[in-house]
Amino acid sequence: MGGGCVNDNKVIRMKSVYLASADTRSGKSVLSLGLAMNYPGKVGFYKPFRESLYKVDDEMMDQDAMLMGEVLNLEEGRKLSPFTYDLYEPVRIDDIVKGYDELCKDKEFMIIEGSREPANGYSNRISHADIAKAIDAPMVIVSTATSHSIDTVFMIRDLCRQNGVRLSGVVLNRSVNSPERKFLTDNGIRVLGEIPVMPELKTFRVSELSRKIDAKVIAGGKGLDNQVETMLVGAMNLQSAIRYMRRAKRKALITGGDRTEILLAALSTDTSCIIVTGGLRPSQTVLSRAEEIGVPVLMTNADTLGITEVIEHLIARVDPRDKQKIELIRNNVRHGVDLEAIWRL
């Protein structure tokens, strides 16, 4: 059971779980969403520190908080993820607990999502273990099945012991019947389940990318529903580019608008969209061909590095409106994770 929440002058005991990450992109967002979609009662969500930001109504929101807020119809907005971590001016643990207490009223199950970096807050005593202890929530570690991540699981386990935090177990993401599961179990760490690889989560629509980078669609607008599953930066010679482009399926090509040969080569392979950076408009030959075959050409003044980072964030993100992805996550978490064990925490 988690900590108490005051409601109508009564302390309500409710269930809660603190999800700690063993590595970046461990899969906390997937597990958070899967737990929320499978719990039979009213679910709340709290992520103390904002990380990957997304603009909503002129406010910068944490992407995970925005997703959970929309899916669960939570109205607390920025309160779902109120703080940013600052090494030199850290937020107080009391303020983190206060934020949690405000959100857990009337909830039956609270999901608290920790930072993606396992060490965040350690020097200021607001780490995974510190927060879980302060709000009296059992911890579940989310990890990939890699040696580095498994070592981190043991490190977090030891920190939980030192801080008096109950570690309930580990969920392995992008893993099925892995040897790491047996290794953890043999060394006294309970594995609560495994979530398989879901390639569908790495795809997104060109229209979503266009909105995210605030690009101008200058050709091929009928292909905005194209799905993107790979990214390729066209900063190479033509022969190398062609070799890579033939291998990359449903790709977004990022390059300068003046690289006509690269652009035409992309349009002769499986390309979902082209992003031209630096505000350089491609030749009319390129635009006409893109329009003919329905491959959107997005033009932006941003540089290639900035656009690449945006796409990497999109790959790690689930759009709240994407019902198919949400249902996929719900089913895989339901079948791969011992939910009853988590509900009993």
C-alpha angles and dihedrals in degrees: 000000000000131000126298126266124205114234123164088349091303129111110234117201110217139167122262141167132200112214113209123191122228091195141357113289090013093150104262091139092053093049093044091053093043093051092047094049093049101043111104096216142047112311130200130192134209130177108175097198124051114222124156102037129213126185115240121172091339091309127108110235132183108254094228092048091049091050094049093042093055097041094047095037092238115169101197095097114183091009088075088070108011107161142060120210115247117179093205100038103030124183114249120254088233090061091050090052091047091054090051093049091054092054102043097062111120092004124127096197129023124200113201114192119202129209119289091236110073094212097049111129096006096123091050097043094248098108128130092278095044094053095043090052094046094053094037095237126149113239130235117188118217112207143163118234097257129120094243092050094046090052088052090052089060091047091053089046090057092047090052090053091049092050098041093246119150110237105203097185149280134286114205114214126207088015139114123182090338123176087237089068091059091043092055093046093047089053096052102263116125117230110212094191149300130259114210126229111278108197090183090071091066094062128086137170124263089234090061091050091048091054093045096053094035090232130170114240104224099170142004096035092160089070098061090114091059113126120237119207104157136036127214128184111211097214096126141079120285097255093052092044093054091050092053095041092056089057098044114085125207090355137176108222116208117197145121119290091236094065096092098164092051091048094050091047089053091052089056092057136054099296125157096188145343123228115200113197135202093040093279111150115218123235121278089248090062094044093049093051092047091050091049096054098034101247110146117231110206118196122201137168091222121105126253095255093054093049091047090055091050091053092048089056091049091053089057094047135086115211111229089225094056099098094174094058092045091051090047090054092046092053096045093049091046093052099036104041130061094240095174089059090053093046088054094053 
